[in-house]
Amino acid sequence: MTMHLDLSRALDPVLLMKNAGYVLDRWQADLMRSTAHTSPDALKRVLMLCARQTGKSTTAAGMALHRAYYENGAYVVIFSPSQGQSDEMLRTIKSLHNKLSGVPETIGDSVRKIEFSNGSRIRALHGDEKTVRGISAVSLALIDEAARVPETLIAAIRPMLATRTDGTLVALSTPFGKRGFFYEAWSGDAIWHRVRVPATECPRISKEFLAEELKELGAQRFSEEYSLEFLDPDEAVFSSAIIERAFSNKEVKPLWKL
């Protein structure tokens, strides 16, 4: 491979994916080229609210490999609610790597870890804060199905990025109710680069399939899985809309004076 191609891939991760045989959707290309997770001046926090089969895992895999290839000694870690889900993401990364030539070779490859000749490594871990607290100096933390990971895991992950000026946190998920880290981050005021891709914006998902799913799942479940609506938890006594209407922004006079 020529130095020109290597430099081109380093500057444009979309070219890396193209060389692996992937023609990315517009949103995927925009995200991979975004400075939200690469610029030294950016906060490097990304939320991917995407319906299933829209390509969020492939995009995350591309981001992981690009970081591992072009940052010597990069440390990429995958977290998810279960070890099986993390392993699946790592398999996606391995499949992508095997389709590329002229990239750093693997010097260590196991079920849950890849090590590259440039000193970079990618690990797949179970989402248990008790087993991950010793990890540090992470370059890129990928949280798959982030709406379903416990708050204790998020609290354990954040300090892993503290000593890296380029430390990046990417959380990808479908909705899982109006609760938890992912919902709060998506609906809150904190600075995140937010990407939303409902099923209707994926060219590989047909209208006929979605019509069938709507019929099978019902409007409420369909709105969560495919339209990316955050719904109130089933155990909620009152909906969030009712609770919000119970409060007023008008001045409330005290019952007594001090």
KAWO-V65536 format. One record per residue. N is the residue number from 0. RES is the residue in one small letter. SS is DSSP state (~ for helix, > for strand, _ for the rest). PSI is psi in degrees with one decimal (* if undefined). D_FIRST is the distance of its C-alpha to the first C-alpha in Angstrom with 1 decimal. Layout:
BEGIN
<<N	RES	SS	PSI	D_FIRST> <N	RES	SS	PSI	D_FIRST>>
END
This chain:
BEGIN
<<0	m	_	139.9	0.0> <1	t	_	156.9	3.8> <2	m	~	-31.3	6.7> <3	h	~	-44.3	8.3> <4	l	~	-40.4	6.8> <5	d	~	-43.5	7.2> <6	l	~	-39.0	10.6> <7	s	~	-41.4	11.4> <8	r	~	-39.7	11.2> <9	a	~	-38.1	13.2> <10	l	~	-26.6	15.7> <11	d	_	97.0	16.0> <12	p	~	-21.4	16.2> <13	v	~	-34.6	17.3> <14	l	~	-37.9	13.9> <15	l	~	-44.2	12.7> <16	m	~	-38.1	15.7> <17	k	~	-41.0	15.2> <18	n	~	-23.8	11.9> <19	a	_	-0.2	14.2> <20	g	_	12.7	16.8> <21	y	_	126.5	19.2> <22	v	_	107.8	21.0> <23	l	_	149.6	22.7> <24	d	_	164.5	26.4> <25	r	~	-43.7	27.3> <26	w	~	-34.8	28.6> <27	q	~	-45.1	25.4> <28	a	~	-42.6	23.2> <29	d	~	-41.4	25.9> <30	l	~	-43.8	26.1> <31	m	~	-27.5	22.4> <32	r	~	-8.6	22.3> <33	s	_	144.3	25.7> <34	t	~	-1.2	26.4> <35	a	~	-26.2	29.0> <36	h	~	10.4	26.7> <37	t	_	-31.5	24.4> <38	s	_	136.8	26.7> <39	p	_	-16.0	28.4> <40	d	_	-7.0	31.5> <41	a	_	159.0	31.7> <42	l	_	-24.6	33.6> <43	k	_	56.8	30.6> <44	r	>	122.4	32.8> <45	v	>	134.3	31.9> <46	l	>	128.1	34.1> <47	m	>	100.9	33.0> <48	l	>	98.6	36.1> <49	c	>	139.9	34.8> <50	a	_	161.3	36.5> <51	r	_	147.2	35.3> <52	q	_	17.7	32.6> <53	t	_	-8.1	31.5> <54	g	_	17.3	28.0> <55	k	~	-37.1	28.7> <56	s	~	-39.1	27.4> <57	t	~	-41.2	24.0> <58	t	~	-45.4	23.9> <59	a	~	-38.6	24.8> <60	a	~	-41.6	22.2> <61	g	~	-40.1	19.5> <62	m	~	-40.2	21.1> <63	a	~	-46.3	21.2> <64	l	~	-40.3	17.6> <65	h	~	-41.0	16.5> <66	r	~	-42.6	19.0> <67	a	~	-37.9	18.0> <68	y	~	-41.9	14.3> <69	y	~	11.9	15.0> <70	e	_	100.1	18.4> <71	n	_	130.3	18.5> <72	g	_	16.0	21.6> <73	a	_	146.4	22.1> <74	y	>	108.3	24.9> <75	v	>	130.4	25.0> <76	v	>	134.3	28.2> <77	i	>	129.5	29.4> <78	f	>	150.2	33.2> <79	s	>	171.1	35.3> <80	p	_	-25.9	38.9> <81	s	_	157.1	38.2> <82	q	~	-37.0	35.9> <83	g	~	-38.5	35.2> <84	q	~	-40.3	33.9> <85	s	~	-41.0	31.6> <86	d	~	-38.2	30.3> <87	e	~	-40.9	29.7> <88	m	~	-41.3	27.5> <89	l	~	-36.1	25.5> <90	r	~	-37.3	25.1> <91	t	~	-41.2	23.8> <92	i	~	-43.7	21.1> <93	k	~	-41.7	20.3> <94	s	~	-41.8	20.1> <95	l	~	-43.6	17.7> <96	h	~	-40.6	15.5> <97	n	~	-15.3	15.7> <98	k	_	-1.6	14.3> <99	l	_	145.9	10.9> <100	s	_	159.0	7.8> <101	g	_	23.3	5.5> <102	v	_	165.1	8.9> <103	p	_	136.1	11.7> <104	e	_	155.5	13.4> <105	t	>	132.8	17.1> <106	i	>	-7.2	19.6> <107	g	>	128.6	22.6> <108	d	>	113.5	23.3> <109	s	>	-177.4	26.8> <110	v	_	-33.3	28.7> <111	r	_	16.5	28.9> <112	k	>	143.5	26.0> <113	i	>	134.7	22.3> <114	e	>	139.7	21.1> <115	f	>	162.0	17.6> <116	s	_	-17.3	16.4> <117	n	_	9.5	16.5> <118	g	_	-4.8	20.2> <119	s	_	157.5	20.2> <120	r	>	152.6	22.3> <121	i	>	128.7	23.7> <122	r	>	147.3	27.3> <123	a	>	120.5	29.5> <124	l	>	154.3	33.2> <125	h	>	145.3	36.5> <126	g	_	61.6	38.3> <127	d	_	113.6	41.0> <128	e	~	-24.8	41.6> <129	k	~	-27.2	43.4> <130	t	~	-4.1	40.3> <131	v	~	-1.3	37.8> <132	r	_	-23.1	39.8> <133	g	_	-3.7	38.4> <134	i	_	139.3	34.8> <135	s	_	171.2	33.9> <136	a	_	46.5	31.2> <137	v	_	132.5	29.3> <138	s	_	-44.5	26.4> <139	l	>	121.0	26.6> <140	a	>	119.1	29.5> <141	l	>	123.5	29.4> <142	i	>	106.3	32.8> <143	d	>	145.7	33.0> <144	e	_	51.2	36.3> <145	a	~	-23.7	37.3> <146	a	~	-14.3	40.7> <147	r	~	2.8	41.7> <148	v	_	147.6	40.9> <149	p	_	155.1	43.9> <150	e	~	-31.8	44.6> <151	t	~	-32.7	44.6> <152	l	~	-43.1	40.9> <153	i	~	-42.3	40.1> <154	a	~	-30.3	42.3> <155	a	~	-29.2	40.4> <156	i	~	-42.3	36.9> <157	r	~	-45.4	37.5> <158	p	~	-19.8	38.2> <159	m	~	-22.3	34.8> <160	l	~	-3.1	33.3> <161	a	_	-36.8	35.9> <162	t	_	2.5	34.3> <163	r	_	117.7	30.9> <164	t	_	-20.1	30.9> <165	d	_	11.6	27.8> <166	g	_	128.4	29.3> <167	t	>	136.7	29.0> <168	l	>	120.7	31.2> <169	v	>	120.2	30.4> <170	a	>	125.4	33.2> <171	l	>	140.5	33.0> <172	s	>	164.2	36.0> <173	t	_	165.5	38.6> <174	p	_	156.3	42.1> <175	f	_	53.8	44.5> <176	g	_	168.5	47.7> <177	k	_	72.9	48.8> <178	r	_	161.2	48.3> <179	g	~	175.3	45.8> <180	f	~	-49.0	43.0> <181	f	~	-43.3	40.9> <182	y	~	-44.6	43.8> <183	e	~	-41.0	45.0> <184	a	~	-41.2	41.7> <185	w	~	-40.9	41.3> <186	s	~	-7.2	44.8> <187	g	_	-174.0	45.3> <188	d	_	-6.9	45.0> <189	a	_	153.3	42.3> <190	i	_	108.4	39.1> <191	w	_	149.9	36.5> <192	h	>	111.6	33.8> <193	r	>	132.7	35.3> <194	v	>	124.2	33.6> <195	r	>	123.3	36.0> <196	v	>	92.9	35.0> <197	p	_	166.1	37.9> <198	a	~	-30.1	37.6> <199	t	~	-15.6	38.9> <200	e	~	5.5	35.8> <201	c	_	118.5	33.4> <202	p	_	-14.7	32.9> <203	r	_	-5.1	32.5> <204	i	_	117.1	36.0> <205	s	_	157.2	38.8> <206	k	~	-33.9	42.2> <207	e	~	-42.3	43.9> <208	f	~	-44.3	42.2> <209	l	~	-36.9	43.2> <210	a	~	-39.8	46.7> <211	e	~	-41.4	47.1> <212	e	~	-39.2	45.8> <213	l	~	-40.3	48.3> <214	k	~	-41.3	51.1> <215	e	~	-41.6	50.2> <216	l	~	-28.1	49.4> <217	g	_	160.3	51.9> <218	a	~	-39.9	51.4> <219	q	~	-51.2	51.2> <220	r	~	-38.4	48.6> <221	f	~	-40.9	46.6> <222	s	~	-28.9	46.6> <223	e	~	-48.1	45.0> <224	e	~	-39.6	42.4> <225	y	_	-29.6	41.3> <226	s	_	-3.9	42.8> <227	l	_	39.7	42.0> <228	e	_	135.3	45.5> <229	f	_	116.5	46.6> <230	l	_	156.5	49.9> <231	d	_	142.1	52.7> <232	p	_	149.1	52.7> <233	d	_	-30.6	55.1> <234	e	_	-2.2	57.3> <235	a	_	130.8	57.8> <236	v	_	-42.2	61.5> <237	f	_	145.1	61.0> <238	s	_	157.9	58.1> <239	s	~	-31.0	56.2> <240	a	~	-42.0	57.6> <241	i	~	-41.9	61.2> <242	i	~	-43.0	60.5> <243	e	~	-36.5	59.1> <244	r	~	-16.2	62.1> <245	a	_	-12.7	64.4> <246	f	_	152.7	63.3> <247	s	_	146.2	64.2> <248	n	_	-4.8	62.9> <249	k	_	155.3	66.4> <250	e	_	133.4	68.2> <251	v	_	123.0	70.0> <252	k	_	136.9	73.3> <253	p	_	152.2	74.1> <254	l	_	-25.1	76.9> <255	w	_	163.5	78.5> <256	k	_	142.4	78.2> <257	l	_	*	77.6>>
END
